Amino acid sequence: MSRDIWDPVVYGRYAGERARPFFELISRVRAESPEYVVDLGCGSGELTATLAERWPDARVHGVDSSPAMIDRAPDGPVTFTVGDVRSWRPERPVDVIVSNALLQWVPEHRELLARWAESALRPGGWLAFQVPGNFDAPSHRLVRQLCASDAWRDELGDLARYAPVGDPEDYLALLAGLGCEVDAWETTYVHVLAGEDAVLNWIMGTALRPILDRIGADPARRAAFLAECARMLAEAYPRRPYGTLFPFRRIFVVARTPVA
């Protein structure tokens, strides 16, 4: 994307729910004393900082394409840079590469995974990534339908994303074919979201970002699109006395490269 569309405040609205998959992912990385750990797509860096707590003797570095996110990264032992993961090359072999909820935005991410496994990681290094697997859920189907509707097709029709990620089996086959030892699984979280228009507020920080960026600053157009989104999502995800239930499937992969 050509310009920064990410709003750290909006994205961080459900920080607790978004952090759970990160910790589930990292819990299955069995690196004992890594020297160099890189978080690709680190966002605002709070989760990256926990990698330094896990491995206090390692150099931990975060990379993200959003200057707004990097500007909010915490001070401390972790270093951060603005960069595109598609062109990222490590300055030296990496012991652990982490990528949390990034690769769904990168159409060529399978090629990236192969490159990281073959040339970025040292022998016996670890690659751990997690991506949303909910693109068939109502939250995404309804947005696709709206973008493809007569009112919005000309402006937004090309932004409808159908299946940007694979299943756990796909990634296991890819990385095992490169000689990696692979652990791949999926988890469906049932989040209980508080407040009105809870699912709309969730996707405002993720799936709707490119769409709202395309619509631009016209308040009437933006309000019209969001009102229709809110109506459709409220029907699909009714608010209950205790909150709005939001099932969210995620796909996890942890791979270890062959030991030389």
Secondary structure, 3 states (H helix, E strand, C coil): CCCCCCCHHHHHHHHHHHHHHHHHHHCCCCCCCCCEEEEECCCCCHHHHHHHHHCCCCEEEEEECCHHHHHCCCCCCCEEEECCCCCCCCCCCEEEEEEECCHHHCCCHHHHHHHHHHHHEEEEEEEEEEEECCCCCHHHHHHHHHHCCCCCHHHHHHHCCCCCCCCHHHHHHHHHCCCCEEEEEEEEEEEEECCCCHHHHHHHCCCCHHHHHHHCCCHHHHHHHHHHHHHHHHHHCCEECCEEEEEEEEEEEEEECCCC
